[in-house]
Amino acid sequence: MKNDRSSLIETPGKKLKEPISNTNLLLTITICTFFAMYLLAILIWGGGFKNPQQFLDLFNNNAFLLVLACGLNIVMITGGIDISGGGITALVTMTCVVYLSDRGGTVLGSLFLALGIGIAFGLVHGILIAYLEIQPFIVTLAGMFFAKGMVTIVSIAPRTADHQAFLALKQLRVTIPGIGYYGKTGNFIPAQIEPGAIVAIVIVIAVAVMMRWTRFGRNLYAIGGNKDSALMLGINVKRTKFYSYLLAGLLSGVAGYVYLLHTGAGDAANATGAEMQAIASNIIGGTLLTGGVGNVVGTLFGMLSLKTITNIVIASGLSKPYWQSITTGLMLCFFILLQSVILALREKDGFKLRLPEWLGLKGKNKKDSD
Amino acid sequence: MAKGWKKLMKSQLVIPLFALCLVIVFNLIRDLSFFTITVTINNLGNTVLKGNIISILNGASAVAILAIGMTLVTSATGGQDISVGATAAIAGSVFVSVLRANEITMLTIFTAFLASCLVAILCGIFNGTLVAVFKIQPMIATLILFSAGRSIAYWINGGATPTVSSPLLDSIGGFIPGIPIPTPIIIMVAFLVLISLVLRFTNLGLYTQVVGINERPAHLNGINAAWIKLLSFMVLGVCVAIAGCITVARIGLINHETILLDVEMDVILAVAIGGTALSGGKFSLFGSVIGAYIIQALTVTLYAMKVPSSAVKAYKALVIIAIVVVSSPVVQKYTTNLRNKLFKKREEISDSPVEAS
């Protein structure tokens, strides 16, 4: 404490430097790790990693995951959890395909249907969690069960969309001028990005702006940091929590539509395990499950890191399917331990006991009780 | 009598018991023959009991055993282990690979079980260390094994789905000759009694609850919170090994992709329905076991109603929501207020001295 004060007094001319917050520190680590990993991949394996299309495919293939992770990020910052995302995604794809193919629906109608399903789930989750104070894990688990069961009630067999206008929308690609790669015959192929990926990036930016500069966003952080203080500051905790789950539900609906735009098929097995990947993206991105710490930009880089490591595993010739999940697990383990150690070092002077006494840190811990 | 009733109403068991009764009454109204138990002779020549109740008790035994361990973990750490299904796949793979390397006798089965127990406990220690020492949220810490566990099982099996068959294994997964009750039920009851006795005659149960309710006072009172948390994960490891081995013995093969798939969700649900707060603290082992039976009874009822197996989840979700809404603190407070308004205050006055003493 003494040191801090003297260092502040020493430099009266300069602007006082605020210590970096936990959110920004974890965010910096994630971004640095991602760039280091990608540079290393380019240097060692070259080839595909130099191809801008492969980088853009990270977005094209995982746009729905990014949208899901954004919704989850909002909920996780308030200290909650939403594991229904994957189920809602599958339900939206199936319902929209059946609506488009069998009921002769329009593209706009299917979009509203997707958003409606998402909002309906978010509404029920929000009411049950915020106003009836039921544990979010159980409520969203039930939501996931319900969504996954409903998919098979809508249609047991996997379906493919054959609606003309929708297929036209699905085939739509945005070409990025100036960026591209040379094919085998030496012709220049410009890099393409799917509309779903653009939607995902727009959502990331929108959520980032909302969390940083709107009152609602700041309230979310306040609730996640300390619910009781937030209440005393006059924040309507219940309503804010309700809106956070509503937003997460809405974004799950959007994620379902983005998934449909990418694959064009409805299947009960769609987006299996996506909720866990979304949670992993958030953790790698520096969002803590305890709430109050996190940033949606970190989530973006967390998702990219998660998928880049899979690409690296494939590029390095470990073709057995189990290597991908084992490396994913190792990477999660690395990030979780890193975050834990960093936060422990930062809070060394705090009251929290980070390490038990048998690890030989008795002297440091004794300070706490003083 | 009235006092006993009041005590019962306040206990954690009232909601799960009520829910179980509801499922039973529903089945009685729907179809009286649902509960008939018949004595038949199975294809191995044993006289066995057969019926929906037996299949509920038998089918829920793996979930019930896991729920016992999960209750302790939930109580001590305030979080849940989502890697139980993946760890069970690892334990089952070890069990099968040891059995396939040797001739199957009672001794090798015991050795194989010990080996799988050891591996499952090691997984538990891994999770427990992350939670207790590094102070990571249990759900996040166990996400590592959740995503990697089934791949490790794949690696142990070499990508195949090896089978084992022996009359001895059949007697573990099915029936012991001469005893008409399925063996998994007996194992489950024996394990529940063992754990209850351990908790009854040691301080472990008390310490677990104290650590779960507030860690700091527990530490100041000389309880090693990290050790208690680690221990709860190790107990869960034993539960995982038992559940994995029973399942392998029952179906006679190990498929790392499908063995006990999504079981973690059912187990956590069983704990929540059983009245243990998922945020830790007070726990009820019997509640969790009843929770497991409620889930299985629900599934069997839905199957009996000719609901397709893939759609069962949707109906299950509705029942779960109904149960958690009824047991939520806000709704309970509201109903208590309503009851006090409807009935005379006299009851309250006569009760208050009892409360004070």
Chai-1 contact restraints between the chains, C-beta under 6 A:
chainA,res_idxA,chainB,res_idxB,connection_type,confidence,min_distance_angstrom,max_distance_angstrom,comment,restraint_id
A,L132,B,S328,contact,1.0,0.0,6.0,A-B,restraint_1
A,L132,B,V330,contact,1.0,0.0,6.0,A-B,restraint_2
A,E133,B,P329,contact,1.0,0.0,6.0,A-B,restraint_3
A,E133,B,V330,contact,1.0,0.0,6.0,A-B,restraint_4
A,I134,B,V324,contact,1.0,0.0,6.0,A-B,restraint_5
A,I134,B,S328,contact,1.0,0.0,6.0,A-B,restraint_6
A,Q135,B,L278,contact,1.0,0.0,6.0,A-B,restraint_7
A,I138,B,A272,contact,1.0,0.0,6.0,A-B,restraint_8
A,I138,B,V324,contact,1.0,0.0,6.0,A-B,restraint_9
A,L141,B,M265,contact,1.0,0.0,6.0,A-B,restraint_10
A,A142,B,A317,contact,1.0,0.0,6.0,A-B,restraint_11
A,A142,B,I320,contact,1.0,0.0,6.0,A-B,restraint_12
A,A142,B,I321,contact,1.0,0.0,6.0,A-B,restraint_13
A,F145,B,K313,contact,1.0,0.0,6.0,A-B,restraint_14
A,F145,B,K316,contact,1.0,0.0,6.0,A-B,restraint_15
A,F145,B,A317,contact,1.0,0.0,6.0,A-B,restraint_16
A,F146,B,A314,contact,1.0,0.0,6.0,A-B,restraint_17
A,F146,B,A317,contact,1.0,0.0,6.0,A-B,restraint_18
A,K148,B,K313,contact,1.0,0.0,6.0,A-B,restraint_19
A,G149,B,A311,contact,1.0,0.0,6.0,A-B,restraint_20
A,G149,B,K313,contact,1.0,0.0,6.0,A-B,restraint_21
A,G149,B,A314,contact,1.0,0.0,6.0,A-B,restraint_22
A,M150,B,A314,contact,1.0,0.0,6.0,A-B,restraint_23
A,T152,B,S310,contact,1.0,0.0,6.0,A-B,restraint_24
A,T152,B,A311,contact,1.0,0.0,6.0,A-B,restraint_25
A,I153,B,A311,contact,1.0,0.0,6.0,A-B,restraint_26
A,I283,B,I140,contact,1.0,0.0,6.0,A-B,restraint_27
A,L289,B,Q137,contact,1.0,0.0,6.0,A-B,restraint_28
A,L289,B,I140,contact,1.0,0.0,6.0,A-B,restraint_29
A,Y322,B,S151,contact,1.0,0.0,6.0,A-B,restraint_30
A,Y322,B,Y154,contact,1.0,0.0,6.0,A-B,restraint_31
A,Y322,B,W155,contact,1.0,0.0,6.0,A-B,restraint_32
A,S325,B,S147,contact,1.0,0.0,6.0,A-B,restraint_33
A,S325,B,A148,contact,1.0,0.0,6.0,A-B,restraint_34
A,S325,B,S151,contact,1.0,0.0,6.0,A-B,restraint_35
A,I326,B,A148,contact,1.0,0.0,6.0,A-B,restraint_36
A,I326,B,S151,contact,1.0,0.0,6.0,A-B,restraint_37
A,T328,B,S147,contact,1.0,0.0,6.0,A-B,restraint_38
A,G329,B,I144,contact,1.0,0.0,6.0,A-B,restraint_39
A,G329,B,S147,contact,1.0,0.0,6.0,A-B,restraint_40
A,G329,B,A148,contact,1.0,0.0,6.0,A-B,restraint_41
A,L332,B,I144,contact,1.0,0.0,6.0,A-B,restraint_42
A,C333,B,I144,contact,1.0,0.0,6.0,A-B,restraint_43
A,I336,B,I136,contact,1.0,0.0,6.0,A-B,restraint_44
A,S340,B,F134,contact,1.0,0.0,6.0,A-B,restraint_45
A,S340,B,I136,contact,1.0,0.0,6.0,A-B,restraint_46
A,R354,B,K135,contact,1.0,0.0,6.0,A-B,restraint_47
A,P356,B,A226,contact,1.0,0.0,6.0,A-B,restraint_48
